[in-house]
């Protein structure tokens, strides 16, 4: 998978600072050099979450939802997000994508821009002056 530049730097730092060496080394190593146990990981996650101000109810697994949503917001297609997440079904991929009011406002603004451009291009092609109705629509 191709990672965004900011994440490559973060991952490189983590691997150099915390992970075991080599291609088979653990990425997350417990304090005694063994894999994290579920209970240990939970405590570490809660401390990390609190230190960066992530809300209490946000689970580690919720990062998957965040990744899917950010990919979509960046312009990725459904197939793009499926490939990135290693999913083979559209249904599974759609579970992880979310849309909020801010995104709906962006979509509406994009639709508005598209229609205004199309109307202007059609009027220019026809050599027409905009009618009073079209002028009122565009204001």
C-alpha positions in Angstrom: 0.0 0.0 0.0 1.2 3.5 -0.8 1.1 5.7 2.4 0.7 9.4 2.5 4.0 11.3 3.0 3.1 12.4 6.6 2.4 8.8 7.6 5.6 7.5 6.1 7.6 9.8 8.3 5.6 8.8 11.4 5.8 5.1 10.6 9.6 5.3 10.0 10.1 7.1 13.3 7.9 4.5 15.1 9.8 1.6 13.6 13.2 3.1 14.5 12.1 4.0 18.0 9.9 1.1 19.1 9.6 -1.9 16.8 11.8 -5.0 16.6 14.3 -5.0 13.8 13.8 -7.0 10.6 10.9 -7.8 8.3 9.4 -10.2 10.9 9.9 -8.0 13.9 6.9 -6.9 16.0 5.7 -3.4 15.3 4.1 -2.9 18.7 6.3 -4.4 21.5 5.3 -4.8 25.1 7.4 -3.6 28.0 9.0 -7.1 28.4 9.7 -7.5 24.7 6.7 -9.6 24.0 3.6 -8.8 22.0 1.0 -6.6 23.7 -1.7 -8.4 25.5 -5.2 -7.1 25.0 -5.4 -5.6 28.5 -2.0 -4.0 28.1 -2.8 -2.5 24.7 -6.1 -1.2 26.1 -4.3 0.7 28.9 -1.7 2.1 26.4 -4.4 3.1 24.0 -6.4 5.0 26.6 -3.3 6.9 27.8 -2.4 7.8 24.2 -5.9 8.8 23.4 -6.2 11.0 26.4 -2.8 12.6 25.8 -3.8 13.9 22.3 -7.4 14.8 23.2 -9.4 12.1 21.5 -12.8 11.6 23.1 -13.2 8.8 25.6 -15.6 6.7 23.5 -13.2 6.6 20.6 -11.9 3.0 20.2 -8.7 2.0 18.5 -10.8 0.2 15.9 -12.5 3.5 15.1 -9.3 4.5 13.3 -10.5 2.2 10.5 -13.6 4.3 10.1 -11.5 7.5 10.1 -9.2 6.1 7.5 -12.0 5.2 5.2 -13.7 8.5 5.6 -10.5 10.5 5.0 -9.7 8.5 1.9 -13.2 9.3 0.5 -12.9 13.0 1.4 -9.6 13.1 -0.5 -11.4 12.0 -3.6 -10.9 8.2 -3.5 -13.5 6.0 -5.2 -15.2 3.2 -3.4 -12.8 0.8 -5.2 -9.8 2.8 -4.0 -10.9 2.6 -0.4 -11.6 -1.2 -0.8 -8.1 -1.8 -2.1 -6.5 0.3 0.7 -8.4 -1.5 3.4 -8.0 -5.0 1.8 -11.8 -5.5 1.5 -13.5 -7.5 -1.2 -17.1 -6.4 -0.7 -18.6 -3.0 -1.3 -20.9 -3.6 1.6 -18.0 -4.0 4.0 -16.3 -0.9 2.7 -19.5 1.2 3.0 -19.8 0.3 6.7 -16.6 2.3 7.3 -17.4 5.4 5.3 -19.2 8.3 7.0 -20.6 11.7 6.0 -21.2 14.6 8.3 -23.0 18.0 7.8 -19.8 19.7 6.9 -19.2 17.2 4.1 -22.8 17.6 2.9 -22.3 21.3 2.7 -19.1 20.8 0.6 -21.0 18.4 -1.7 -23.8 20.9 -2.2 -21.3 23.7 -2.9 -19.6 21.5 -5.5 -22.9 20.7 -7.2 -23.8 24.4 -7.2 -20.5 25.3 -8.9 -20.9 22.5 -11.5 -24.5 23.6 -12.4 -23.5 27.4 -12.5 -20.6 26.6 -14.8 -22.8 24.4 -17.1 -25.5 27.1 -17.3 -22.9 29.8 -18.1 -21.3 27.6 -20.8 -24.6 26.8 -22.4 -25.6 30.5 -22.5 -22.2 31.4 -24.0 -22.4 28.7 -26.6 -25.9 29.8 -27.6 -24.8 33.4 -27.7 -27.6 34.3 -25.4 -27.6 37.0 -22.8 -28.7 35.6 -19.4 -32.4 36.0 -18.9 -33.8 37.8 -15.8 -34.7 34.3 -14.5 -31.2 33.0 -14.9 -29.7 36.1 -13.4 -31.9 35.7 -10.4 -31.1 32.0 -10.1 -27.4 32.7 -10.1 -27.6 35.3 -7.3 
